[in-house]
Protein backbone atom coordinates (compact mmCIF):
# COMPACT_ATOMS: atom_id res chain seq x y z
CA UNK A 1 0.00 0.00 0.00
CA UNK A 2 2.83 2.37 0.84
CA UNK A 3 4.56 1.70 -2.46
CA UNK A 4 1.38 2.53 -4.40
CA UNK A 5 1.06 5.84 -2.54
CA UNK A 6 4.75 6.57 -3.15
CA UNK A 7 4.32 5.98 -6.87
CA UNK A 8 1.28 8.28 -6.99
CA UNK A 9 3.15 10.94 -5.02
CA UNK A 10 6.10 10.71 -7.40
CA UNK A 11 3.82 10.97 -10.45
CA UNK A 12 1.95 13.90 -8.84
CA UNK A 13 5.16 15.82 -8.13
CA UNK A 14 6.47 15.30 -11.69
CA UNK A 15 3.16 16.55 -13.12
CA UNK A 16 3.28 19.62 -10.86
CA UNK A 17 6.79 20.47 -12.07
CA UNK A 18 5.68 20.07 -15.71
CA UNK A 19 2.67 22.28 -15.04
CA UNK A 20 4.89 24.95 -13.48
CA UNK A 21 7.09 25.18 -16.58
CA UNK A 22 4.08 25.17 -18.93
CA UNK A 23 2.55 28.13 -17.05
CA UNK A 24 5.90 29.91 -17.10
CA UNK A 25 6.21 29.61 -20.88
CA UNK A 26 2.59 30.64 -21.28
CA UNK A 27 3.26 33.98 -19.59
CA UNK A 28 5.91 34.70 -22.24
CA UNK A 29 3.35 33.89 -24.93
CA UNK A 30 0.88 36.33 -23.34
CA UNK A 31 3.47 39.12 -23.55
CA UNK A 32 4.01 38.37 -27.26
CA UNK A 33 0.26 38.28 -27.89
CA UNK A 34 -0.19 41.61 -26.10
CA UNK A 35 2.54 43.21 -28.20
CA UNK A 36 0.99 41.85 -31.40
CA UNK A 37 -2.50 43.07 -30.50
CA UNK A 38 -1.39 46.56 -29.48
CA UNK A 39 0.52 46.97 -32.76
CA UNK A 40 -2.56 45.80 -34.67
CA UNK A 41 -4.76 48.23 -32.70
CA UNK A 42 -2.40 51.14 -33.45
CA UNK A 43 -2.52 50.27 -37.15
CA UNK A 44 -6.32 50.22 -37.12
CA UNK A 45 -6.44 53.54 -35.25
CA UNK A 46 -4.14 55.23 -37.75
CA UNK A 47 -6.20 53.85 -40.66
CA UNK A 48 -9.37 55.17 -38.99
CA UNK A 49 -7.78 58.58 -38.40
CA UNK A 50 -6.59 58.74 -42.02
CA UNK A 51 -10.08 58.04 -43.37
CA UNK A 52 -11.62 60.54 -40.95
CA UNK A 53 -9.17 63.22 -42.00
CA UNK A 54 -9.68 62.53 -45.70
CA UNK A 55 -13.47 62.78 -45.44
CA UNK A 56 -13.32 66.04 -43.51
CA UNK A 57 -10.64 67.73 -45.63
CA UNK A 58 -13.17 69.62 -47.75
CA UNK A 59 -14.88 71.02 -44.66
CA UNK A 60 -11.55 71.97 -43.08
CA UNK A 61 -10.38 73.76 -46.24
CA UNK A 62 -13.51 75.91 -46.24
CA UNK A 63 -13.13 76.63 -42.53
CA UNK A 64 -9.42 77.40 -42.94
CA UNK A 65 -10.22 79.97 -45.64
CA UNK A 66 -12.62 81.69 -43.24
CA UNK A 67 -10.11 81.55 -40.41
CA UNK A 68 -7.33 83.12 -42.45
CA UNK A 69 -9.43 86.27 -42.65
CA UNK A 70 -9.24 86.71 -38.87
CA UNK A 71 -6.40 88.65 -37.26
CA UNK A 72 -5.38 86.13 -34.56
CA UNK A 73 -1.73 85.22 -34.17
CA UNK A 74 -1.29 81.62 -33.19
CA UNK A 75 1.62 80.07 -31.30
CA UNK A 76 1.21 76.66 -32.98
CA UNK A 77 0.68 75.78 -36.62
CA UNK A 78 -1.39 73.10 -38.32
CA UNK A 79 0.26 69.70 -38.05
CA UNK A 80 2.07 70.42 -34.76
CA UNK A 81 1.94 67.62 -32.19
CA UNK A 82 1.03 68.94 -28.73
CA UNK A 83 0.19 67.69 -25.24
CA UNK A 84 -2.91 68.98 -23.49
CA UNK A 85 -2.98 69.51 -19.75
CA UNK A 86 -6.79 69.49 -19.80
CA UNK A 87 -7.53 66.39 -21.90
CA UNK A 88 -4.45 64.39 -20.83
CA UNK A 89 -3.20 63.16 -24.16
CA UNK A 90 -1.28 63.76 -27.34
CA UNK A 91 -3.04 65.79 -30.01
CA UNK A 92 -2.41 67.18 -33.48
CA UNK A 93 -3.36 70.74 -34.41
CA UNK A 94 -5.82 70.42 -37.31
CA UNK A 95 -7.22 73.95 -37.48
CA UNK A 96 -8.05 77.23 -35.81
CA UNK A 97 -11.28 78.74 -34.54
CA UNK A 98 -12.38 82.35 -34.92
CA UNK A 99 -12.18 82.95 -31.17
CA UNK A 100 -8.44 82.18 -31.11
CA UNK A 101 -8.72 78.56 -29.97
CA UNK A 102 -7.31 75.50 -31.70
CA UNK A 103 -9.00 72.49 -33.24
CA UNK A 104 -7.05 69.54 -31.90
CA UNK A 105 -7.42 65.89 -32.88
CA UNK A 106 -6.61 63.12 -30.43
CA UNK A 107 -3.87 60.80 -31.67
CA UNK A 108 -5.46 57.93 -29.74
CA UNK A 109 -9.16 58.25 -30.60
CA UNK A 110 -9.26 60.66 -33.56
CA UNK A 111 -11.77 62.84 -31.74
CA UNK A 112 -11.61 66.56 -32.55
CA UNK A 113 -11.82 68.98 -29.62
CA UNK A 114 -11.19 72.63 -28.79
CA UNK A 115 -7.82 73.45 -27.25
CA UNK A 116 -6.75 76.68 -25.58
CA UNK A 117 -3.22 78.00 -26.15
CA UNK A 118 -2.34 78.17 -22.45
CA UNK A 119 -3.20 74.47 -21.94
CA UNK A 120 -1.15 73.14 -24.88
CA UNK A 121 2.57 72.39 -25.05
CA UNK A 122 4.66 71.16 -27.96
CA UNK A 123 5.53 67.52 -27.60
Helices and strands as residue ranges (DSSP letters): H 2-68, E 81-84, E 89-96, E 102-106, E 112-115, G 117-119, E 120-122
